[in-house]
Amino acid sequence: MSFVITCDKRGDIKMTVFTSTLNQTAFLFGFIIIGYILVKCKALPENAATVLSKLENTVFLAALAMGTFIENFTIERISSAWKLMAISFLIAFIVIPIAILVSKIITKDKYIQKIYTYGLSFSNFGFMGNAVVSTLFPDVFFEYLIFTLPLWILIYLWGVPRLLIADSEKKQTFKENLKSFINPMFIAMIIGMLIGLSGINLPKWTVSIIDISGDCMSPIAMLLTGVVVASYPLKVAFTNVRIYIISVIRLIVLPLAFIGVSYFIKMPETVFICALCSLQMPLGLNTIVVPSAYGKDTSVAAGMAVISHLLAVITIPLILAIV
């Protein structure tokens, strides 16, 4: 694979990038609009957000985690791609401290700090990333799935329990820290790992339930976003300067910094593509899905999802065009 291409081919790639990104963003925003309209028309009960978030956490998000690890966490894939996973871990361990530092600078609110930290640490590399990579770079899609495995592990071992579930207002005891790990997503991840490593062949109907439930994660998450956004003035989300700062760092600063580093540190093109695509995706949806299930404020997270996905329509094609 080579990046040396003709001008016509480069133009076709730019158009494909833009079209792919626009299609995924339009798909997501369609569900946001549906959720928003349903609330404004009072077609949903007042506890709709709570019910959707509980369903999302206990079924759909857990199924996505389980399915991801059942399919990808196998001995063959791990043994043949350990270097790819090691590099993914390395990049994550560089990005996470930066995310923590930036979040502390931007706001003093402990809860919002954790939301910002999660958003900067973990992009929407799953739903949006899978769609973009499978369309533009199908020959490295398998490697991309392997590359993102460490990110899933960090999400369910640290991101969700420590940033999105744990109480930010008080110091956690060992028992509370342990309890935060015992959640549907973590349990599903462990089960998926065990099934993937053991090579157990599940019945087709079981696989179908897991796959279809996992596919529901993103639509329901965006529907929930629309429900949450409808409860707050849109002006609040679109005038929050901090959200734009976080979005710009996530969508532009981090990927451009990686591109700059890649000029001095030689790496295989496959690794470069996987890392760049995971870094330049918009802010993830877990900041809405998980906290809402625990009765926490998700207004800032909803604004992050809306604004970052809108900006991604422009930034993803621009970043790839630079490459």
C-alpha angles and dihedrals in degrees: 000000000000137000091215102107138152123261092251092050091047089053091051091051092050090051091047091050091050094046094047093048093045092050093051093045092047089050091052095044090049089066092045089056091047092052091045093050093046091055095045090049089048090235091137129062119251092255093053093113092052093047093047093047092049090049091046094051100041099040120010102036091041090050091050091052093047094046093047093055096040090056100039109023097081130134091244095052096043094047093048097042106035091121091056090051092046091055090048090053090048093053091046092051089053095046097045097062089047089051092050092049095046092048092053091050095049099048140010094207106109095210095048089046090060092047091051091045092053092047093051093043098048124033128191087276091146112056099016095031095049091050095049096044095044089052101041104027107024092157091065099036092105091052090047091057089051091046092054095049093088088051091055089049092051091046095055097036099043116356100058101035098039103033107026105028107029118090107254094196097068139034112265120237120221090256092052091047090051091047092053089060092055097081133124094260095052093045090048090050092053092048090048091051093050093048092045094049094043093049093225112172109225121208113270093244090055092050090049092052091050094045097046092044090051091050088057092060099085098040092048091045091055092043086054089049090056091049091050095045090051089061092059133051109266088222089067092057096044095045097048102113093192091062090055091049092052091046093050092049091049097043103034116009099050097045093043090049089052091049089051093050091048090064089064101033114056114222136166114273090239091057090046093053094045094048095044094048093049092047098049099051119110125263115297127253099231090087086071102033101048104039092046089058088060095047095256127146111270100174094106092045091051090052090049091053095048098045098040094049091049092050091045090068086069104030100050094056090043094052093047090045089056089053 
